[in-house]
Amino acid sequence: MTWENRYNLTELLACVAAGLLDSGSSVFVGTGLPLVAGMLAQRTHAPGLLIIFEAGGIGPQVPALPISVGDSRTYYKASAASSMHDVMSASQAGYVDYGFLGGAAMDCYGNVNTTVIGDWSHPKARLPGSGGANDVGSFCWRTIYLMRQQSTRTFVKKLDFITTPGYLTGPGARERAGLPAGNGPYRVITQLGVYGFDDATKRLKLLVLHPGVTVQQVQEASEFEILIPGEVGVSPEPTAEQVRILREIDPHGLVIGK
Amino acid sequence: MSDPIKNNGELIGWHDPDENRKWVRENKSRQLADKRTTVADAIRKYVPDGSLLAMGGFGHIRIPMALIYELVRQRKRNLTIIGKTAVHDIDILIGGGCVSQVEVAYAFGHELRGLSPCGRRAVENGQVKVTGEISNAGFQWRFLAAAMGVPFMPIRSMLGTDTLRQSSARVIDDPWSGKPIGLVPACYPDVALFHVHRCDRFGNAQIDGIMVEDFELARAARRLIITTEEIIDHEEIQRQPWRTVVPFYLVDAVIEVFFGAHPIEMPVTYYFDEEHIAHWLEVSKTPEGTSRYFEEYVFGVPDFDTYLEKVGGIRKLTHLKQVMKLQPDLPSSIKEGES
């Protein structure tokens, strides 16, 4: 039996992402795959994970997949149903460990574009903009990105627009711009593997390949050069239990069906 | 100290704090007066063409849809919309031809439901102009500055990005730490439109669930129109005054509109009408489909109650309440009214 019969790619990504979160830490999540990963972590190895939503939900036991980050389900059995001012201030003040984001395109420093394709004043395509993403990427100690479609069109040398800060132009650039010190992008999870950032250069570095993926595939699916260390790990496959819970979280396949 | 760095975004909604204090003194009544009116009159009176408009709630949570449809019905034009995460509200207004400009934290998308065909078409063909970019916290704190009567609020996000470069924020050196700090200018919308769970006839309002940005926005906007699921007695407000999140003197008009957020979620009360939202996202793929939608659901109905009948009436509304309570669907035989 091949892996596709046991789980799909999105389920693999959700499990890999969930594995990065630990009980006792706090995470800012958006809707979609980041939330599915947070819910999975909360229902498996990290029951004490504090999930926070930008519109004010704090510490919910999310019962079913919310459609919006302001949906009532984001504060179901929560510790608090608060406000954006409250949770954004908390994250600016250092209370939020992880931020979980998606992105349309990324460069080698983990800067992300979700605003426009083409020139800003005459865009070829208009995307929704920052929303809370710039704040999450600025304030949270560690930002994790989930990008399902790594290719030479999404891992690019130069972004049309930097919506959300990664390491900007390299080491020290965030602090020079005035962003809170000591934080930034931490992991990037794509359909091919998991990446981190090199300490010295702040450039994207391969850490782990998903089952069956080669280093060559990773490099071919990027316009910029990805740093490849001597040793590269392999992602653990989702367990039957994880897959069962994912299908319970998202029974209609709104996210994991994609 | 180095000179402040200016960015490229157009400055929208700013007033000198003294000018705004004067405006408030002259225009906002402190009288405990009955403000009940109709949706049509409130929109006619307080929302002239060209207004800078913000909606309470969060894009497709607790949105004042009866007021939104009325803006379309009265064919309001050249509105500037505050895209403080604007989702279904801005989409309907763009589709209705009411919008010429938007300042964007989040717009032209429907979160999990995908991108907005109608909003994207308008901005890509130049019908709607983006005046500038900002983040959600940035907008939030523009309202906070206005609510406090100060000219700006310091902020530590957006720095170093194109979101900052296309915003109306500025960067200075913090006089204490010496580090660069962003300043977002106060934003006073001309009008804010809210839908709340309950309020009295004076406008003292209670909201269930998350506040999102409404505490600050209610205090930042010059005019505030409130629709409410229910008008309650003033005595009921007085019994639990700590539940009042919007005090009466901020409010200009009060209208009771049952299910006034449909097809949007009203926290704790009713859930999204996914069927109707999906219908809009489908028909709004073309200008013709968009027009037909408005003919059917806005121009073709005399009032909001008739609209509710048209979208499925009591049966549909009961269902949306059940979904909110996480109750499973009734057996189909009961749902269809069979014994």
Contacts between the chains, C-beta under 8 A, distances in Angstrom:
chain1	res1	chain2	res2	distance
A	31	B	111	5.2
A	31	B	112	5.1
A	32	B	111	7.8
A	32	B	112	5.8
A	54	B	136	6.2
A	55	B	58	4.9
A	55	B	61	7.2
A	55	B	210	5.4
A	55	B	212	5.0
A	56	B	210	3.4
A	56	B	211	6.2
A	56	B	212	6.1
A	57	B	210	6.2
A	63	B	326	6.1
A	64	B	326	7.1
A	67	B	111	6.6
A	67	B	112	5.0
A	67	B	113	7.0
A	67	B	272	6.4
A	67	B	274	8.0
A	68	B	58	6.9
A	68	B	59	6.8
A	68	B	60	5.9
A	68	B	61	6.0
A	68	B	87	7.7
A	68	B	111	5.1
A	68	B	112	7.3
A	68	B	265	7.5
A	69	B	58	7.6
A	69	B	111	7.2
A	70	B	57	7.4
A	70	B	58	3.5
A	70	B	59	6.9
A	70	B	60	7.8
A	70	B	61	3.9
A	70	B	210	6.4
A	70	B	212	6.1
A	70	B	265	8.0
A	71	B	61	6.7
A	71	B	265	6.4
A	72	B	209	6.0
A	72	B	265	6.6
A	72	B	267	4.8
A	72	B	268	6.0
A	72	B	271	7.6
A	72	B	324	6.5
A	74	B	210	7.6
A	75	B	209	6.7
A	75	B	210	6.1
A	81	B	209	5.4
A	81	B	210	4.7
A	82	B	210	6.5
A	82	B	211	7.0
A	83	B	210	6.5
A	83	B	211	4.0
A	83	B	212	6.2
A	83	B	213	6.9
A	83	B	214	7.8
A	83	B	215	6.1
A	84	B	136	6.5
A	84	B	137	7.2
A	84	B	140	5.1
A	84	B	211	7.9
A	84	B	212	5.4
A	84	B	213	5.2
A	85	B	140	5.5
A	85	B	141	7.6
A	85	B	144	6.4
A	85	B	213	7.0
A	85	B	215	7.2
A	85	B	216	6.2
A	88	B	136	7.3
A	88	B	137	4.0
A	88	B	140	6.2
A	92	B	137	7.4
A	92	B	155	7.9
A	92	B	156	5.7
A	92	B	157	7.3
A	111	B	161	7.6
A	115	B	133	6.4
A	115	B	162	7.1
A	115	B	163	7.1
A	120	B	162	7.3
A	120	B	166	6.1
A	123	B	123	7.3
A	123	B	124	6.4
A	124	B	124	7.7
A	125	B	120	7.3
A	125	B	124	6.9
A	126	B	108	5.5
A	126	B	119	7.9
A	126	B	120	5.3
A	126	B	123	4.5
A	126	B	124	5.6
A	126	B	130	7.7
A	127	B	108	7.3
A	127	B	109	7.3
A	127	B	115	7.4
A	128	B	104	7.8
A	128	B	106	5.0
A	128	B	107	6.3
A	128	B	108	5.5
A	128	B	109	3.4
A	128	B	115	7.3
A	129	B	83	7.2
A	129	B	104	4.4
A	129	B	105	6.1
A	129	B	106	5.3
A	129	B	107	6.4
A	129	B	108	7.7
A	129	B	133	5.9
A	129	B	163	7.8
A	130	B	105	6.0
A	130	B	106	6.9
A	130	B	133	6.6
A	130	B	134	7.2
A	130	B	135	4.5
A	130	B	136	7.1
A	130	B	158	7.9
A	130	B	163	5.1
A	131	B	85	5.9
A	131	B	105	6.1
A	131	B	106	3.6
A	131	B	135	7.5
A	131	B	136	5.5
A	132	B	85	7.8
A	132	B	105	8.0
A	132	B	106	7.8
A	132	B	135	6.7
A	132	B	136	4.1
A	132	B	137	6.8
A	133	B	135	7.5
A	134	B	135	4.0
A	134	B	138	7.8
A	134	B	157	5.4
A	134	B	158	5.6
A	134	B	161	6.3
A	134	B	163	5.0
A	135	B	135	4.9
A	135	B	136	6.1
A	135	B	137	4.1
A	135	B	138	7.6
A	135	B	157	4.4
A	135	B	158	8.0
A	137	B	157	8.0
A	138	B	135	8.0
A	138	B	156	6.5
A	138	B	157	3.6
A	138	B	158	7.0
A	138	B	159	7.0
A	139	B	156	7.2
A	139	B	157	6.1
A	161	B	162	4.7
A	162	B	160	7.8
A	162	B	161	4.6
A	162	B	162	4.6
A	162	B	163	7.3
A	163	B	133	7.9
A	163	B	161	6.5
A	163	B	162	6.8
A	163	B	163	5.4
A	164	B	161	6.7
A	164	B	163	7.4
A	165	B	159	7.3
A	165	B	160	5.1
A	165	B	161	5.1
A	168	B	160	4.7
A	168	B	161	7.9
A	173	B	160	6.7
A	174	B	160	6.5
A	175	B	179	7.9
A	176	B	160	8.0
A	176	B	180	7.7
A	177	B	159	4.3
A	177	B	160	3.2
A	177	B	180	6.3
A	178	B	156	6.6
A	178	B	159	4.5
A	178	B	160	7.6
A	178	B	171	6.8
A	178	B	179	5.3
A	178	B	180	3.2
A	178	B	181	5.7
A	178	B	182	6.9
A	179	B	156	6.5
A	179	B	157	7.6
A	179	B	159	5.1
A	179	B	160	6.2
A	180	B	156	5.6
A	254	B	112	6.3
A	255	B	112	7.4
